Amino acid sequence: MLRPYWDNLLPILEEIHEIRLIAGNLFHFYSGYAGRVECVARYYDLPHCAIAFKFSDRIKPVYEDIPLQLAAYCGALNRQYGEPYQVRIEQALLIVATPNEAMVTLFEATEIKKYWRQWQQRVAQFWAQRVAIA
């Protein structure tokens, strides 16, 4: 039954505006990774953010892979759209909906930069291992 999720998510969705991208494919040519960001928009008075939606039966701790994923989205968005469209996405939102509640977690620019560095290390490590195997 989706209704409880929707009822909890709707007040949050009503505060999302100036949507620039929905379900957008991303590719970071220089780092060699791709992904699909769910949304790029403003939330309340925040600047444009990369937004990820998660659905769960209960609120769980935010594991490190999620902010890494959001930082990767920001990096790819800035690489793909930065120059031609003057896009600079420096913050991200995680929106989690459950049947009982919805939660919004903001990752500010300093956090995204920290996770971006970690993401770059992971990608470099992946490509180094791939070359070593080949």
Residue pairs with C-beta under 8 A, 6 or more apart in sequence:
1 99
4 98
4 99
4 100
5 55
5 97
5 98
5 99
8 97
8 98
8 99
8 100
8 101
8 102
9 95
9 97
9 102
11 102
12 43
12 95
12 102
12 104
15 43
15 44
16 39
16 41
16 42
16 43
16 51
17 41
17 42
18 41
18 42
18 48
19 39
19 40
19 41
20 40
20 41
20 48
20 87
21 37
21 39
21 40
21 41
21 77
22 38
22 39
23 36
23 37
23 38
23 39
24 36
24 37
24 40
25 34
25 35
25 36
26 34
26 35
26 36
26 37
26 73
26 76
26 77
26 80
27 33
27 34
27 76
27 80
28 34
28 72
28 75
28 76
28 79
28 80
29 79
30 79
31 75
31 120
31 123
32 123
32 127
33 72
33 76
33 123
34 76
35 69
35 72
35 73
35 76
37 50
37 51
37 52
37 73
37 76
37 77
38 51
38 52
38 53
39 50
39 51
39 53
40 48
40 49
40 50
40 51
40 77
40 89
41 48
41 49
41 51
42 48
42 49
43 49
43 51
43 93
43 104
46 91
46 93
46 106
47 90
47 91
48 87
48 89
49 89
49 91
49 92
49 93
49 106
50 70
50 73
50 74
50 77
50 89
50 91
50 92
50 93
51 92
51 93
51 94
51 95
52 66
52 69
52 70
52 73
52 92
52 93
52 94
52 95
53 95
53 96
53 97
54 66
54 94
54 95
54 96
54 97
55 96
55 97
55 98
56 96
56 97
56 98
57 98
57 99
58 98
58 100
59 96
59 98
59 101
59 103
60 96
62 94
62 105
66 94
67 92
67 94
67 107
67 111
67 112
67 115
68 115
68 118
68 119
68 122
70 92
70 94
70 107
70 112
70 115
71 92
71 107
71 112
71 113
71 115
71 116
71 118
71 119
72 116
72 119
73 89
73 92
74 89
74 90
74 91
74 92
74 112
74 116
75 116
75 119
75 120
77 87
77 89
78 87
78 88
78 89
81 87
82 88
90 109
90 112
90 113
91 106
91 107
91 108
91 109
91 112
92 106
92 107
92 112
93 104
93 105
93 106
93 107
94 104
94 105
94 107
95 102
95 103
95 104
95 105
96 102
96 103
96 105
107 115
